Amino acid sequence: MRIAVLRANAVGDFLLALPALEALSSRYPGAEITLLGLDWHAAFLRGRPGPVAKVVALPPVTGVSTMEAGHRAPPELFARLRERRFDLAVQIHGGGRHSNPFVRELGAGLTVGLRAPDAEPLDRWVHYGGHQHETLRFLEVAALVGATADRLEPRVEVTAADAAEVAAVLGEPPPGLVAIHPGANDPRRRWPVESFAAVADALGRPVVVTGSRAERDLVAGVVSAMRRPALPLAGVLGLGGLAALYRACDLVVANDTGPRHLAAAVGTATVGVYWCGNLINAGPISRDRHRPLVSWTPACPVCGTDGLDPAVPRCPHDPSWVAGIPVESVLEQAHDLLRSDHRP
């Protein structure tokens, strides 16, 4: 009746986990699912239909809710969480070196989740390794308690509050709108702004360029490189508003990043720029409305460090690993999607 799920990271990470959350909700329809997440989860999921009933925003805990070293879970946190008397605790937050001990401290009747070779076991677990799609990985965990998926791709409902946020900023979005999203947290996943600008110009549609507040320079770079006018929107909309904006678009062209997952989750066609390793773990599962273009760059363009072996440490260089994807290839997929009615 009371299920805790640990998934305390970024937007795309949460969206990839939604099918597993929906599977748990379907298998245990009377249960209350509490997401152990972050502040943004609480804000985004408040009042939004879906499998998550409650969110507990965790403080910084190393390896659980932050990657920064030196953050230990305060003892009162576990006391508060044990008061919720979870029947089941689900760890879909990585290999478990830090997250499995955290989940075991919740005092749940049953713990299930992922386990890398260096992690503590849970009551039931599946092997965690590289090169597996995250959604399918999480569904393996859900299957440990009899939960199976009705669908493999996430869906997010756009609310009236989301639509009102867009209306306050844009009014009525123009018909035929295309969104360009040039950002990504990892600079190596960013396609050049000039390439995005060339695509936006060639499509001949009304264009909005989206980004976070920290991505203002990237957004401005695309707009200034374009020959046609475009509307820059960097840090203007919240995540719900961004969902509503993307729902109003005919197409979103983006790097491999949370906003591309969000656009797909609200039913909008996407063209995504992917590095090959990331495509395996986080690419779109279907190809009817979602077209990934893939860079097969195997190593750092600066120093040659192997990027295909998960055991090799990341080098300090940040050049784009996807810059070689041709503009013409992206345009081909974008035109094909825009020629057809690919809305669900």
C-alpha positions in Angstrom: 0.0 0.0 0.0 3.0 2.4 0.5 5.8 2.3 -2.1 8.9 4.4 -2.1 10.9 4.9 -5.3 14.4 6.4 -5.3 15.1 8.4 -8.5 16.7 11.8 -7.5 18.3 13.3 -10.6 17.5 15.2 -13.8 14.5 15.6 -16.0 15.4 13.1 -18.7 16.4 10.6 -16.0 12.9 10.9 -14.4 11.1 10.6 -17.7 13.0 7.4 -18.6 11.7 6.0 -15.3 8.0 6.8 -15.9 7.1 3.5 -17.6 8.4 1.6 -14.5 6.5 3.9 -12.2 3.3 3.4 -14.3 3.9 -0.3 -14.2 4.1 -0.3 -10.4 0.9 1.9 -10.2 -0.9 -0.5 -12.5 0.2 -3.6 -10.6 -0.7 -2.1 -7.2 -3.6 0.3 -8.0 -4.4 1.0 -4.4 -0.9 1.9 -3.4 0.5 5.3 -2.7 3.8 5.9 -4.6 6.2 8.3 -3.0 9.1 9.5 -5.2 12.3 10.2 -3.3 13.5 13.0 -5.5 14.5 16.6 -5.7 12.8 20.0 -5.3 12.1 20.2 -9.0 10.2 16.9 -8.9 7.9 18.3 -6.2 7.2 21.4 -8.2 6.7 19.7 -11.6 4.5 16.8 -10.2 2.3 18.9 -7.9 -1.3 18.6 -9.2 -0.1 16.6 -12.3 -1.9 13.4 -13.1 0.4 10.4 -13.1 1.6 7.5 -11.0 3.4 9.6 -8.3 1.2 10.6 -5.4 3.8 12.3 -3.2 7.3 13.6 -3.5 9.9 13.8 -0.8 12.6 16.3 -1.8 15.8 14.9 -0.4 18.6 17.1 1.0 22.1 16.7 -0.6 23.3 13.1 0.0 26.4 12.0 -1.8 25.6 9.4 -4.5 21.9 9.7 -3.9 20.7 13.2 -4.5 24.0 14.8 -5.4 27.3 13.8 -7.0 29.3 16.1 -4.7 31.4 14.4 -2.1 31.0 15.0 1.7 27.2 15.0 2.0 25.9 12.4 4.5 22.3 11.7 5.1 21.2 13.4 8.4 19.8 10.9 10.9 16.5 12.7 11.2 15.9 12.1 7.5 15.7 8.3 8.0 13.6 8.8 11.1 11.1 10.8 9.1 11.1 8.4 6.2 10.6 5.3 8.5 7.5 7.0 9.9 5.9 6.5 6.5 6.1 2.7 7.0 6.9 1.8 3.4 5.9 -1.7 2.4 8.1 -1.6 -0.6 11.2 0.5 -1.5 12.4 0.5 -5.1 15.9 1.6 -6.1 16.1 2.7 -9.8 18.9 5.2 -9.2 22.1 3.5 -10.5 24.3 0.7 -9.5 23.6 1.0 -5.8 27.0 1.7 -4.2 25.5 4.6 -2.3 21.8 4.2 -3.1 21.3 0.6 -1.9 22.5 1.4 1.7 20.2 4.4 1.6 17.2 2.3 0.6 18.0 -0.4 3.2 17.8 2.4 5.9 14.2 3.1 5.0 13.0 0.1 6.9 10.6 -1.0 4.2 9.1 -4.5 4.3 10.8 -5.4 0.9 13.6 -3.7 -1.0 14.2 -4.2 -4.7 16.4 -2.6 -7.2 19.7 -2.5 -9.2 23.0 -3.9 -8.1 26.5 -3.4 -9.5 29.2 -5.8 -8.4 30.5 -3.3 -5.8 27.1 -2.7 -4.2 25.3 -4.1 -1.3 22.4 -6.5 -2.2 18.8 -5.7 -1.7 16.1 -8.3 -1.0 15.6 -8.7 -4.7 17.8 -7.2 -7.4 18.9 -7.3 -11.0 22.4 -6.8 -12.3 23.4 -3.3 -13.2 25.9 -2.9 -16.1 26.6 -0.6 -19.0 25.0 -0.4 -22.4 21.4 -1.1 -21.5 18.4 1.2 -22.2 17.5 2.8 -18.9 13.7 2.4 -19.4 14.1 -1.4 -19.9 16.5 -1.6 -17.0 14.0 0.0 -14.7 11.2 -2.3 -16.0 13.4 -5.3 -15.0 13.3 -3.9 -11.5 9.5 -3.4 -11.6 9.1 -7.0 -12.8 10.8 -8.2 -9.5 7.5 -7.4 -7.8 5.2 -8.5 -10.7 4.8 -5.2 -12.4 4.8 -5.1 -16.2 4.5 -2.2 -18.6 1.5 -1.3 -20.8 3.8 1.0 -22.8 7.5 1.5 -23.1 7.7 5.3 -23.7 6.7 7.9 -21.1 3.7 10.1 -21.3 3.3 13.5 -19.5 0.0 15.3 -19.3 -0.1 19.0 -19.9 -2.2 20.8 -17.4 -4.2 24.0 -17.5 -1.6 25.7 -15.4 1.1 24.7 -18.0 -1.0 26.2 -20.8 -1.6 29.4 -18.9 2.1 29.8 -18.3 2.8 29.7 -22.1 -0.1 32.0 -22.8 1.2 34.6 -20.4 4.6 34.6 -22.2 3.7 34.0 -25.8 -0.1 34.4 -26.2 -1.3 31.9 -28.8 1.7 30.0 -30.3 1.7 30.4 -34.1 0.7 27.4 -36.2 3.5 25.3 -37.6 5.8 26.2 -34.8 9.2 24.4 -34.5 11.3 24.4 -31.4 15.1 24.2 -31.4 16.9 23.2 -28.2 20.7 23.6 -28.5 21.6 22.9 -24.9 22.8 19.8 -22.9 24.4 19.5 -19.5 27.3 17.7 -21.0 29.1 19.9 -23.6 30.2 16.8 -25.5 26.5 16.2 -26.4 26.0 19.6 -28.0 25.6 20.0 -31.7 27.1 23.3 -33.0 24.8 26.3 -32.8 25.6 27.1 -36.4 24.2 23.7 -37.4 21.0 24.2 -35.4 20.6 27.7 -37.1 21.0 26.2 -40.5 18.3 23.6 -39.8 16.0 26.3 -38.4 16.4 28.5 -41.5 15.9 25.7 -43.9 12.6 24.5 -42.4 11.0 27.8 -43.2 8.7 27.6 -40.1 8.1 29.9 -37.1 10.9 29.0 -34.7 11.4 29.3 -31.0 14.8 28.5 -29.5 14.5 27.2 -25.9 17.0 26.8 -23.1 17.6 27.2 -19.4 18.8 30.4 -17.8 22.4 28.9 -17.9 22.0 28.3 -21.6 21.3 31.9 -22.7 24.5 32.1 -24.7 23.7 29.0 -26.6 20.1 30.2 -27.4 21.5 33.6 -28.4 24.1 31.9 -30.6 21.5 30.1 -32.6 19.3 33.1 -33.0 22.2 35.3 -34.1 23.4 32.7 -36.6 20.0 32.5 -38.3 19.1 34.5 -41.4 15.4 34.3 -40.4 13.8 35.7 -37.2 13.4 33.4 -34.2 12.1 33.8 -30.7 14.6 33.2 -27.9 13.2 31.7 -24.7 16.0 31.0 -22.2 15.0 30.6 -18.6 11.6 32.1 -19.2 9.3 29.1 -18.8 9.2 26.5 -16.0 9.2 22.9 -16.8 5.4 22.7 -17.0 5.3 25.7 -19.3 8.0 24.1 -21.5 5.9 21.0 -21.8 2.9 23.0 -22.9 5.1 24.9 -25.4 6.4 21.7 -26.9 2.9 20.3 -27.1 2.0 23.2 -29.3 4.9 22.6 -31.7 4.9 20.5 -34.8 8.5 19.4 -34.2 11.3 19.7 -31.7 15.0 19.5 -32.8 17.3 19.0 -29.9 20.4 17.4 -28.5 20.2 14.3 -26.3 18.8 16.1 -23.2 15.8 16.3 -20.9 13.8 18.7 -23.0 13.9 16.3 -26.0 12.5 13.6 -23.7 9.9 16.0 -22.4 8.8 16.9 -26.0 8.4 13.2 -26.8 6.5 12.6 -23.6 3.8 15.2 -24.5 3.4 13.6 -28.0 5.4 16.0 -30.2 7.7 14.6 -32.9 11.4 15.0 -32.3 14.7 14.9 -34.1 17.5 14.2 -31.7 21.3 14.5 -32.0 22.9 11.6 -30.2 26.3 10.2 -29.4 26.2 6.4 -30.0 26.8 5.4 -26.4 24.0 7.6 -25.1 21.7 6.3 -27.8 21.9 2.8 -26.3 21.0 4.1 -22.8 18.7 6.9 -23.5 17.5 7.0 -27.1 13.9 7.0 -28.2 12.5 3.4 -28.4 10.2 4.0 -31.3 11.0 5.7 -34.7 7.5 6.7 -36.0 7.7 10.2 -34.4 11.3 10.2 -33.0 14.3 10.2 -35.2 17.8 10.1 -33.7 20.8 11.0 -35.7 23.9 9.2 -34.4 27.5 10.2 -34.1 29.8 7.2 -34.0 32.8 9.1 -32.6 34.5 6.4 -30.5 37.1 8.5 -28.6 37.8 12.1 -27.4 38.7 14.2 -30.5 41.4 15.9 -28.4 43.3 13.2 -26.6 41.8 9.9 -27.9 40.5 8.6 -24.6 38.1 5.7 -25.2 34.5 6.7 -24.8 33.0 3.3 -25.4 34.3 1.5 -22.4 32.3 2.5 -19.2 35.3 1.6 -17.1 37.6 4.2 -18.7 37.6 7.5 -16.6 36.3 10.6 -18.4 39.0 12.8 -19.8 39.0 16.6 -19.0 38.2 17.8 -22.5 34.8 19.1 -23.6 34.7 19.2 -27.4 31.5 18.2 -29.1 31.5 14.5 -29.9 28.5 15.0 -32.2 29.6 17.9 -34.3 30.2 15.7 -37.4 26.5 14.8 -37.8 25.5 16.5 -41.1 22.9 19.3 -41.3 21.5 17.5 -44.3 20.8 14.4 -42.3 18.9 16.2 -39.6 16.9 18.2 -42.2 16.0 15.0 -44.0 14.4 13.5 -40.9 12.8 16.8 -39.9 11.2 17.3 -43.3 9.9 13.7 -43.3 8.2 14.2 -39.9 6.7 17.6 -40.9 5.3 16.1 -44.1 3.3 13.6 -42.2 0.8 13.9 -39.4 2.7 12.2 -36.6 0.7 13.4 -33.6 -0.8 10.6 -31.5 
